[in-house]
Amino acid sequence: MRTRLELAAQLEERLNRTIDIGVITAQNLVYAREAILNGRRLVTLHRDDTEAAETRLLGSYFTFRQDRKEVEESYRVVRQCRPE
């Protein structure tokens, strides 16, 4: 079995494009969102299951952003108050 890195290198060579083969999980919601919205799915075994998982991950990302909203706003306020 080829590693993801080896497979990506072979695909890059054949397609003349940058390839990132990653496993999309809830462990990295920012990566998951970017991959789902901006990437291309090359292979899926169960389309309905894959689409349901993507929907759950995007929902989790939305919740994550809502939960972090207060923290991010605090950073903006602190950054604006600092003299340069």
Phi and psi restraints in degrees (value plus and minus 20) as a CYANA .aco file:
   2 ARG   PHI     -94.1   -54.1
   2 ARG   PSI     129.1   169.1
   3 THR   PHI     -96.7   -56.7
   3 THR   PSI     142.9   182.9
   4 ARG   PHI     -80.3   -40.3
   4 ARG   PSI     -57.2   -17.2
   5 LEU   PHI     -84.7   -44.7
   5 LEU   PSI     -63.9   -23.9
   6 GLU   PHI     -84.4   -44.4
   6 GLU   PSI     -63.5   -23.5
   7 LEU   PHI     -83.0   -43.0
   7 LEU   PSI     -63.3   -23.3
   8 ALA   PHI     -80.9   -40.9
   8 ALA   PSI     -62.7   -22.7
   9 ALA   PHI     -82.0   -42.0
   9 ALA   PSI     -62.7   -22.7
  10 GLN   PHI     -86.1   -46.1
  10 GLN   PSI     -62.0   -22.0
  11 LEU   PHI     -85.6   -45.6
  11 LEU   PSI     -61.2   -21.2
  12 GLU   PHI     -79.2   -39.2
  12 GLU   PSI     -62.5   -22.5
  13 GLU   PHI     -84.1   -44.1
  13 GLU   PSI     -63.9   -23.9
  14 ARG   PHI     -94.7   -54.7
  14 ARG   PSI     -57.0   -17.0
  15 LEU   PHI    -117.0   -77.0
  15 LEU   PSI     -31.0     9.0
  16 ASN   PHI      35.3    75.3
  16 ASN   PSI      24.4    64.4
  17 ARG   PHI    -161.1  -121.1
  17 ARG   PSI     138.4   178.4
  18 THR   PHI     -96.3   -56.3
  18 THR   PSI     110.5   150.5
  19 ILE   PHI    -141.9  -101.9
  19 ILE   PSI     113.7   153.7
  20 ASP   PHI    -146.9  -106.9
  20 ASP   PSI      92.3   132.3
  21 ILE   PHI    -122.5   -82.5
  21 ILE   PSI      93.1   133.1
  22 GLY   PHI    -151.7  -111.7
  22 GLY   PSI     141.7   181.7
  23 VAL   PHI    -117.4   -77.4
  23 VAL   PSI     103.5   143.5
  24 ILE   PHI    -112.4   -72.4
  24 ILE   PSI      97.1   137.1
  25 THR   PHI    -157.9  -117.9
  25 THR   PSI     155.2   195.2
  26 ALA   PHI     -97.7   -57.7
  26 ALA   PSI     -23.8    16.2
  27 GLN   PHI     -88.5   -48.5
  27 GLN   PSI     -47.0    -7.0
  28 ASN   PHI    -156.7  -116.7
  28 ASN   PSI      67.5   107.5
  29 LEU   PHI     -88.3   -48.3
  29 LEU   PSI     -50.8   -10.8
  30 VAL   PHI     -86.5   -46.5
  30 VAL   PSI     -66.6   -26.6
  31 TYR   PHI     -81.2   -41.2
  31 TYR   PSI     -65.1   -25.1
  32 ALA   PHI     -77.9   -37.9
  32 ALA   PSI     -65.9   -25.9
  33 ARG   PHI     -82.0   -42.0
  33 ARG   PSI     -67.8   -27.8
  34 GLU   PHI     -80.7   -40.7
  34 GLU   PSI     -63.5   -23.5
  35 ALA   PHI     -85.2   -45.2
  35 ALA   PSI     -62.9   -22.9
  36 ILE   PHI     -87.0   -47.0
  36 ILE   PSI     -65.3   -25.3
  37 LEU   PHI    -103.4   -63.4
  37 LEU   PSI     -49.8    -9.8
  38 ASN   PHI    -137.0   -97.0
  38 ASN   PSI     -30.8     9.2
  39 GLY   PHI    -113.1   -73.1
  39 GLY   PSI    -197.6  -157.6
  40 ARG   PHI    -144.3  -104.3
  40 ARG   PSI     111.0   151.0
  41 ARG   PHI     -99.9   -59.9
  41 ARG   PSI     100.4   140.4
  42 LEU   PHI    -107.2   -67.2
  42 LEU   PSI     -59.5   -19.5
  43 VAL   PHI    -163.8  -123.8
  43 VAL   PSI     120.9   160.9
  44 THR   PHI    -167.2  -127.2
  44 THR   PSI     120.3   160.3
  45 LEU   PHI    -107.4   -67.4
  45 LEU   PSI     -56.3   -16.3
  46 HIS   PHI    -152.1  -112.1
  46 HIS   PSI      74.9   114.9
  47 ARG   PHI     -76.3   -36.3
  47 ARG   PSI     -66.3   -26.3
  48 ASP   PHI     -81.7   -41.7
  48 ASP   PSI     -63.2   -23.2
  49 ASP   PHI     -84.5   -44.5
  49 ASP   PSI     -61.1   -21.1
  50 THR   PHI     -83.3   -43.3
  50 THR   PSI     -65.8   -25.8
  51 GLU   PHI     -85.7   -45.7
  51 GLU   PSI     -56.7   -16.7
  52 ALA   PHI     -85.1   -45.1
  52 ALA   PSI     -61.5   -21.5
  53 ALA   PHI     -84.4   -44.4
  53 ALA   PSI     -61.5   -21.5
  54 GLU   PHI     -82.0   -42.0
  54 GLU   PSI     -61.6   -21.6
  55 THR   PHI     -82.4   -42.4
  55 THR   PSI     -63.9   -23.9
  56 ARG   PHI     -82.7   -42.7
  56 ARG   PSI     -62.2   -22.2
  57 LEU   PHI     -85.6   -45.6
  57 LEU   PSI     -61.1   -21.1
  58 LEU   PHI     -85.6   -45.6
  58 LEU   PSI     -57.0   -17.0
  59 GLY   PHI     -83.9   -43.9
  59 GLY   PSI     -60.5   -20.5
  60 SER   PHI     -85.4   -45.4
  60 SER   PSI     -58.7   -18.7
  61 TYR   PHI     -83.0   -43.0
  61 TYR   PSI     -63.1   -23.1
  62 PHE   PHI     -80.0   -40.0
  62 PHE   PSI     -65.5   -25.5
  63 THR   PHI     -81.8   -41.8
  63 THR   PSI     -63.0   -23.0
  64 PHE   PHI     -77.2   -37.2
  64 PHE   PSI     -66.8   -26.8
  65 ARG   PHI     -85.3   -45.3
  65 ARG   PSI     -60.5   -20.5
  66 GLN   PHI     -83.0   -43.0
  66 GLN   PSI     -63.1   -23.1
  67 ASP   PHI     -84.9   -44.9
  67 ASP   PSI     -52.8   -12.8
  68 ARG   PHI    -108.4   -68.4
  68 ARG   PSI     -27.0    13.0
  69 LYS   PHI     -74.5   -34.5
  69 LYS   PSI     -66.4   -26.4
  70 GLU   PHI     -83.7   -43.7
  70 GLU   PSI     -61.7   -21.7
  71 VAL   PHI     -84.4   -44.4
  71 VAL   PSI     -66.3   -26.3
  72 GLU   PHI     -83.4   -43.4
  72 GLU   PSI     -58.6   -18.6
  73 GLU   PHI     -85.0   -45.0
  73 GLU   PSI     -59.0   -19.0
  74 SER   PHI     -81.1   -41.1
  74 SER   PSI     -62.4   -22.4
  75 TYR   PHI     -82.3   -42.3
  75 TYR   PSI     -59.7   -19.7
  76 ARG   PHI     -82.7   -42.7
  76 ARG   PSI     -63.1   -23.1
  77 VAL   PHI     -83.9   -43.9
  77 VAL   PSI     -66.2   -26.2
  78 VAL   PHI     -81.7   -41.7
  78 VAL   PSI     -63.1   -23.1
  79 ARG   PHI     -84.0   -44.0
  79 ARG   PSI     -56.9   -16.9
  80 GLN   PHI     -91.8   -51.8
  80 GLN   PSI     -47.5    -7.5
  81 CYS   PHI    -102.7   -62.7
  81 CYS   PSI     -36.4     3.6
  82 ARG   PHI     -95.3   -55.3
  82 ARG   PSI     113.1   153.1
  83 PRO   PHI     -96.1   -56.1
  83 PRO   PSI     126.1   166.1
